[in-house]
Amino acid sequence: MVFAAGFGTRMKALTRHSPKPMLDVAGKPLLDHALDHVFAAGLKKAVVNTHYLAPVIKAHLSDWPGVDVLHEADILETGGGLRNALPVLGLGPVVTMNPDSVFLGPNPVVSLLESDETAKALLLLVEKHNAPGYTGNGDFNLRPNGRITRRRGAIADYIYTGVQIIDPEGIESVAERQFSLNVFWDDLLANDAVHGILYPGRWIDVGTPDGLARANAELSGN
């Protein structure tokens, strides 16, 4: 599942007339980069959720085989969006992706699928020094046994790249209709059921105009 429903407010004027997943990086939309990873990894079907400027995404994906577009009348956030898509996705673990990322290195989906780690949620993480332009405090700490813990205090060593494999069983018990996957992760983390693996390449957050410019520069070799 590729999450494409958000408003992209951090992009400011760039998303006034274009949804963020349709912003161009190295000659094609961010959304296409994400879907290329999905199908190059051997997966046969993808669900893309939409809300803001949904017709733009729907029209773009009309000739993409294997892609189902699922419109959300209201923003459901990542957790609510995943739960809403389960009838289309079917049973079993799901790969989820945020399209506002650029990976400089191997296919991130393949990196997850080829991992020996097993957990209810397996998150692809990157070390800060492999995240050009990143100025945040990190998201998780990674234990030697592969289990992860949330940042406690000022900083954490690893950043969540927006790509994971997650078993959604139990997500229907979340009371809220609109909720972040963080809510579901909290229950899994309490049971040590969330693991992480490190992405061996570099990762760029393309959530801001600076990130977009950096991604274009990196992929063009400038």
Secondary structure, DSSP 8 states (H G I E B T S, - for coil): -EE--S--GGGGGGGSSS-GGGSEETTEEHHHHHHHHHHHTT---EEEEE-TTHHHHHHHGGG-TTEEEEE-SS--HHHHHHHHHHHHH-SS-EEEE-SSEEEESS-HHHHHHT-----SEEEEEEEGGGSTT--S--SEEE-TTSBEEE--SS--SEEEEEEEEE--TTGGG---SS--HHHHHHHHHHTT-EEEEE-SSEEEE-SSHHHHHHHHHHHHT-
